[in-house]
Amino acid sequence: MFPLLQKAGQIAQHMSVAKMNSSYIILLLFTWSQFTAISFPHKHRVLVTKKRVLVSVILTWLYTIAFAALSASGVAHLVLFKIDLYFHTTGSLLLLMTAYFCLYKAFRRQMRRLQTVWENSNAVEEQIEEKGNLLLSIFYC
């Protein structure tokens, strides 16, 4: 009975590693998708398609499950832990921080553009209103 529980615990540990690593990668992909949507709003639908998203998610899961399965294949646990720490945890964190920084900069750039457009449209509306008032005053005089 105990060997069965021990095997179930090992499988749960491998699946936990796969789920954690895939969540890092999917969050990173989602952040870059948002960056693309803000930076290139007219190209986003061409660049980020349902098929590409599906393929990316499937490849992410295949990769993380294959990495988690390396532990069961006899690769030294210390080597796997170091690879997981440096590559998945630290690497994903650095890439995610970079992605968030780029997303923040793109969002600020887009907000500045929109504010300029909004201010220009308000100025045009004010000019139209002034000219309209002038025309109305001419017609009523």
C-alpha positions in Angstrom: 0.0 0.0 0.0 2.8 2.4 0.9 4.7 2.0 -2.4 1.5 3.0 -4.2 1.1 6.1 -2.1 4.8 7.0 -2.6 4.4 6.6 -6.4 1.3 8.8 -6.3 3.2 11.4 -4.3 6.0 11.4 -6.9 3.5 11.8 -9.7 1.9 14.7 -7.9 5.3 16.3 -7.4 6.1 16.1 -11.1 2.8 17.5 -12.1 3.2 20.3 -9.6 6.5 21.2 -11.3 4.9 21.1 -14.7 2.0 23.2 -13.6 4.2 25.8 -12.0 6.6 26.1 -14.9 3.8 26.2 -17.5 2.0 29.0 -15.5 5.2 31.1 -15.7 5.5 30.6 -19.4 1.8 31.2 -20.2 1.8 34.3 -18.1 4.9 35.5 -20.0 3.2 34.8 -23.3 0.0 36.5 -22.2 2.0 39.6 -21.2 3.8 39.8 -24.5 0.4 39.4 -26.2 -0.9 42.4 -24.3 2.3 44.3 -25.3 1.6 43.5 -28.9 -2.0 44.6 -28.5 -1.0 48.0 -27.1 2.0 48.6 -29.3 0.5 47.4 -32.6 -3.2 47.5 -32.2 -3.9 47.1 -36.0 -1.5 44.2 -36.3 -2.5 42.3 -33.2 -5.2 40.2 -34.8 -2.7 39.1 -37.5 0.2 38.4 -35.1 -1.9 36.8 -32.3 -4.2 34.2 -33.8 -6.2 31.4 -32.2 -4.1 28.8 -33.9 -0.8 30.4 -32.7 -2.1 30.7 -29.1 -3.3 27.1 -29.1 0.1 25.9 -30.5 1.9 28.0 -27.9 -0.1 26.6 -25.0 0.3 23.0 -26.3 4.0 23.4 -26.8 4.3 25.0 -23.3 2.6 22.0 -21.7 4.6 19.5 -23.7 7.8 21.2 -22.7 7.0 21.4 -19.0 5.7 17.8 -18.8 8.9 16.6 -20.6 11.0 18.6 -18.1 9.1 17.2 -15.2 9.5 13.7 -16.6 13.3 14.0 -16.7 13.3 13.5 -13.0 11.6 10.1 -13.4 14.1 9.2 -16.2 17.0 9.1 -13.8 18.6 12.5 -14.3 20.1 13.7 -11.0 17.7 15.7 -8.9 20.3 18.3 -8.0 20.9 19.1 -11.7 17.2 19.3 -12.3 16.7 21.6 -9.3 19.5 23.9 -10.5 18.1 24.0 -14.1 14.6 24.7 -12.7 15.9 27.4 -10.4 18.1 29.2 -12.8 16.2 28.7 -16.1 12.6 28.4 -15.1 12.2 30.4 -11.9 14.9 33.1 -12.3 14.8 33.3 -16.1 11.0 33.5 -16.2 11.1 36.1 -13.5 13.6 38.3 -15.4 11.8 37.9 -18.7 8.5 38.7 -17.0 9.9 41.8 -15.4 11.2 42.9 -18.8 7.8 42.2 -20.4 6.0 44.2 -17.7 8.5 47.1 -18.1 7.9 47.0 -21.9 4.2 46.8 -21.4 4.2 49.8 -19.0 6.3 51.9 -21.5 4.0 50.9 -24.4 0.9 51.8 -22.3 2.3 55.2 -21.4 3.3 55.9 -25.0 -0.2 55.0 -26.2 -1.9 57.1 -23.5 0.2 60.1 -24.5 -0.8 59.6 -28.1 -4.5 59.3 -27.1 -4.2 62.4 -24.9 -2.7 64.4 -27.8 -5.5 63.2 -30.2 -8.1 64.0 -27.6 -6.7 67.5 -26.9 -6.5 68.2 -30.7 -10.0 67.0 -31.2 -11.2 69.3 -28.4 -9.4 72.2 -30.0 -11.1 71.4 -33.4 -14.5 71.1 -31.7 -14.0 74.5 -30.0 -13.0 76.1 -33.4 -16.1 74.6 -35.0 -18.3 75.8 -32.2 -16.9 79.3 -32.4 -17.4 79.4 -36.2 -20.9 78.1 -35.8 -21.7 80.7 -33.2 -20.3 83.4 -35.5 -22.4 82.1 -38.4 -25.5 81.9 -36.2 -25.0 85.5 -35.0 -24.6 86.7 -38.6 -27.8 85.0 -39.6 -29.8 86.4 -36.7 -28.5 89.9 -37.2 
